[in-house]
Amino acid sequence: MRVRIVPGVPNRSTAFANRGRIYHPFGDPEMKYGFSSRLATAALAASAVFALACSETGPTAPSGLKTPTNPSADVVVTNTVWDFVARSGVASDVEIGASHTFTDPTAGAIVASMEQTLASPGVVELYSKGVGEALGDEEKGLGYCFKPGGATDECTSTGEDEIGDSDNNGHYPSLILDFTGLSTGTVVTSVMVTSLQSLEAYKVSSSTNGTTWSPFAAGVGSDAAPAITLPVTDPTIKYLRFEVGSGGAGNNYLVASATTSTTPPQVCEDQTASNFGGPLPCVYPPRGNGCTPGYWKQTQHFASWVQTGLKPTDLVSSVFSQSSLYSLSGKRLSAYSLVDGLGFKGGSDLSGAAQILLRAGIAGELNARYGMNYPMTASEIVTAVNNALASGNRDTIIALATQIDSNNNLGCQLN
């Protein structure tokens, strides 16, 4: 039997008992204790019958009462990867208009559009580049083309087709992603930028209203990791603007994808004012489960590793290849075991940031592999962690560590 106590709604047994506590004006003990006791006893009995009738495990509710439905705690969170080129529906590299709407049956819609910098009838159009390539390929993503009125577009004539390319007249338009069309319960968790070879830079701003913009992320790429995943940890962000960065030669890039997470709408219990003296609050389902590094590193919990396919003695490098870029006490982080990695202490330098991310990432990978309704998939964690480590940017590394750590603290249902 489940008993719900709602603020502002009196406990039924208390309410009935108080009604039965009738005091004689002259303080007659018989009236104070005898009569009221019998009423209180009857009230408590009625309250018990009421509770049994409304219990999910009790008998069928009597006429006029509804049995509350029990919202499931097993809510499935859907993660959607928006490969913009694949979703553009074109068979070859081509312009797809000044704006383009990408849709998903579960997650809703994302609109990509170009800032217009040319005098009419000129237009700046989105360019879908890298059709046929795998997501994460350095030359796959959305860029843009300048199409001056009556002139050949630059994508065809000069190959200037990425964010940061100019029309040689001082125009550097921005590409904007609009997330206001996402379905209820859907938030953006990350975006991927590509074609960031050595010293080429990206710059991203965010907005909650499409008018006021704040710095979101900036950095440079490398030949070893030209694709970078940028975590989005603020669910109020509704727009991202991708601008020309401040980097070296080339200095241009593409927007490859976004990842969203969809949590089912709130579940309201079937309760009415006549049943409970007022409707009870809606119950919001959890958006997933996750266990912390502290859980996974305890020897008594090693049995839980079996279902993940990993072992405590496996090396960090077996999951996160880019861990070899950093060291601790003269030893590459990649050479430590996974259970050692769960105990990394971290620090204020770049190696310390890598330790913090790997500690969270190892736990996140175990959670995702276990199959506990974790908000990220195992492959998403590996890709995001490796990209962040390869960036060599402490802010990028810590931002991802914070996101994964938050997921790891959603609540552990393992013994």
N, C-alpha and C positions, 0 to 999 in steps of 0.2 A: 504494500500500500504506500502511495506517495502522498505526503502532506505538503501542501504549498502554503506558505505564510507570505502574504502580500502586504507591503507597507500601506497603512491606511485602511486595511480591511481587517476587522477584529477577528480573532480566533473564535470559531463557532462555539466551542464548549464554554469558553469564557463568557461570550455574549449571552448564551442561554442561562448560564449559572447566575450571572449578574441580574438577569431579569427575575430570577426566582428568589433573590435575596430581598424579601419584603420585611421591613422593620416596623414593629408596633410603635405607635406614637409615644407609648409610655415605657417602651423597652421591655415588653413582655418576653421572657426567655422562650416560651413555647412558640410564640410567633417568630422570633428571631432565628431559632435553630431548627425547630421541628418541621414546620411547614416549608420553610425555604430549603431545608435539606432534601425533602422529598422532591421538590421541584428541580433542584440541582441534579439529583440522581436521575430523574426522568430526562432532563436535558442532556446529560452526558450520554445516556443510552441512545437518545435520538441522534446525537452527534456521531456516535459510533456507527449507527445504521447509515447515516448520511455519508460518512467517509467510505464505508464498505461499498455503498452503491456507486460511488464515484471512482472507486479504485479500478486501475487498469486490469487487475487480476481478479477482481470480485465478480459477483453475478451481474446479470443484465440490469442496467439502470432502470429504476421504476419510472412510470409514466411521468413526463414533465421534466426529466433529468437527462442530460447527455453525458456519456462517458468521455472524458478528455482523451484526445488522441495523443500518443506518445511520439514526439518528434525524434527521428533517428539521429543518433550520435555519429553514424557512419556517413558523413557528408562527403561526396566525391568532389574534389576540387579539380577543375579541368584547366590544364595548361595548354595554350595555343601558341604555336610559332607562326608568325606572319612573314613568310618568305615573299617579299614584295614583288620580286621579278617573277617567281613562279605563279603568284596570284594575279599578275597583270594580264594573263591570258594571251600573250603574244608569242609568235613562233620564232621571232628573230629580234635582234637588238633594234629598238625603234622608239620614237616619241610616243607618249601615251596621253598627251593633252596637258593643259595648264594645271589641271587637277585630276585626281583619279581616286575613286572610292573603292576600297578593298573590303570585302564582306566575309563574315563567317557565321554559320547558322547558330553557333553557341555564343560567341564572344561579341557579335554585333558588327560595327564598322569602324574603320580607320580611314581618314581622308588625308592624302598627300597632295600638297599644292606648292606652286612656285610663286615666290615674290616677283611681281612684274616690275622690270626696270627699263624696258624699252618703250619708246614712243609708239603710239598706235600708228599703223596696224601691226607693228612688231609685237612678238610675244615670246616669253620664256616658257618652254615646255619641259615636263618631266621626261626623262630618258631611261628606259628599262634596258640595263646592260648586263651581259653575261648569261643570256638565256641558254639553258642546257648545262650550265656549270652547277656544281654542288654548293649549297649554302655554306658560306664561310670562305669560298674562293675569293682571292684578293681582287678579282675583277668582276665581281657580281654584286649588283645593287642598283639603287636609284640615283641617277645624276640629273643633268639638265642640258638643254640645247637652247641656244639663242637663235631665234628665227626673225630676223629683221624683215619688215614688210617688203615683199618683192625680191628678196635675196635668198640664196641657198642657206639652209641651216648649217650651223657650225659643226654639228655632230657628223654630218656627211662630208663637209668640205675640209675641216681641220682636225677633227678628232677631239675637239674641246667639249667634253661631255661629263665632267665631274664637278662636284661642289668645290668651289675655289678657283675654277677656270674663269677667265675673263673674256669679254668680247673685244678686248683691246681698246675699249672706250671707257674704262673705269667702272664697268658694271660687274658686281659680284653678288648676284642674287642669293637669297637663302631658300632652303627647302623646309617646309613646315609640315609636321605631322599633327593632325587634329584627332584627339581621342574622345571627343564629346559624344560620338555615336556608338561607343561601346555599350553593351547591354548592362542592365542592373547587376551589380555584384562582380563586374569585371574591372580589373585594374591592370595597368602596365607594370611589368616587373623588370624589364630590361630592353635595351635596343642594341643593335650591332652595327658598327661602322667598319668599312673595309677599304682596301686599296690604300692603306697607310704604310707606304714603304718608308725606308729610313729617313727620319727627320720631317716627314710630311705630317701636317698638323690638322687637328679637328677642333671645332669650337661649337658648343651647344648651349642654348639658353632654354629656360622653361617658363611656363606661364599657367596660371589657373584660370585666366579669363580671355586670353588671346590678345590682350592689350598691354599689360604690364609684364615685362620680361626680367628674369633674374639669371645670373650665371649658373649653369648646371654642370658642365664638364668641359675640360679642355686638356689637350695633351698631344703627344707625337707618337707615331708608330715606329716600327722597325721592320727590316726585311724578314726577321725571324717570326714576327707576329703582326702581319699587316691587317688582321681582323681583330677588333677590340669590342668586347661586350661591356656596355655601360649599365650598371644596375639602376633601377628607378625605385627608390624606397619610399617616396612621398605619394600616397594615393590621390592627393588633391591636384596633382599635375595633370592638366588637360591638353597642353600643347608643348611640343618641342620644336625648336628652330635650329637648323643646322647651317652654320655660317662658315665663311672662309677663316681658316686658322692662321696662326703665326708660326710658320715652320720654315723648312728649307726648300730645296729644289723640288719642282713639281707642285708640292703643297696643295694637293687636291684629294678628294675621297668620295666614297659612296655610302648611302644608307641601305644596308642589306635587309634588316629584319627588325621586328619587335616581338617580344614575348608577353602574353597576357595571362592572367590567372582569373578564372571565373568560379566564384562561390555561389551555390544555389541561394535563391531568395530566402528571407527569414521564414521560419515556420511558426504559425500561430496556432496555439492549442484551441480546440473546439470547446469554448466555454462561453456561457451566456450570463447576463446579469441576474436572471432568475435563479440560476444555479448557485452562484457564488457571491451575490451581493455586489456585483460589478465585474466587468471583464478583467481577466488577469493579463499581465504583460505578454508580449510575444517573446518566444524563445528563439534566439539567434543560434544557428548551428555553428560549430567550430569550423575554421577554414583549413584544418588539417591537424596532423600530429607530428611530433618530433621529439627525439631524445637527445640529451646534451652529451658533450664529450665526457663529462663526469660519469654518466651512466655506462657508456661504451667501454671505458678504460678499466672498469672494475672486473677483477678476475671472475667473480661469481656471475657476471653477465656475459662471459665469453660464449656461452651456449647460444646466445642470441645472434652471434656472428655467423653461425652455420647457414642460416637462411639467406644471408647476403652474398655468399660465395667468396667472401674475403676472410682472411685469418689475421689475428693480431700480429703475427710475425711477418706478414707481407710487408715489403718495403713501400715507402711513400711513393717512390718512383713508379711503382706498378699501377698507380691510379693517376697521379699528377706528375707528368713528365717535366714540366717547367720548374718543379721544386729543386732541380739541380742547379738553378741559377743562384741559389742562396745557401749560406753556410751557418753553422752554429758550432762553436768550439772547435774550429778547424775541420769540421766534417760537413759534407753536403747534406742539406735537409732531405734530399732524395734517398740518402743512404740509411736514414733512420727507419725503424719499423712503424707501422700504422699506430700501434698502441703507444709507442714513444711520441708520435706526432700529436696524439690526443692530449699529451701532457706538456706540449710546447708552452713556454711562459710568455713569449712575445717580448717586445721592447719598443723603444722610441725611434730606432733606425729602420732602414728598409728591410733588413733581415728580420727584425722584430715584427714588422708588419706582415711579412711572409709567414712567419710562425703563427701569428694570430689567425690569418686566413686559412692556413693548412689545418690548424686545430679545429676550426669550425667546419671546413670543407670535408675533412675525414668523417666527422660525425654526420654531416649532411648526406654524404655518399652512403654511409651505412643505413641511415634512415630511408633514403630513397630506394636502395636495393632491397631492404626488408619488406617494403610494400605496406607501409602504414599510413597511406593517404598523405604523404609528404607533398608540400606545394611545388617542389622542383623534381624533375626526373634526374636519374643518375647521370645521363649523358649531358644534360644541361649544366649540372654542377661541375663536371670535369672540364667542359669547354669554358665555362665562365671563370673558374679558378685558374686554369692554364693561361687564358688570355690576360687576366689581371696580373698574374705573376710576370708574364712576359712584357707587360707594359712598363715595368720598372717605376711606376708612379705610386707613391705611398697612399695618396688620397683615393685612387682607384681601388687599390688593394683593401684598404680599411672599409671603404663603402660596401664592397661585396661581402667582406667578413661580417659586417654589421647585419646585412640582409640575411645571410645564411644562419647567423647566430640567433636572429629573431625566429626563424623557422624552427631551429633546434629547440626552442623554448616554448613551442606551442602546447606541449603536454605529452608526457611519455606514458603509454599504456602497456608497456612491457614490464614483466616482473623482474 
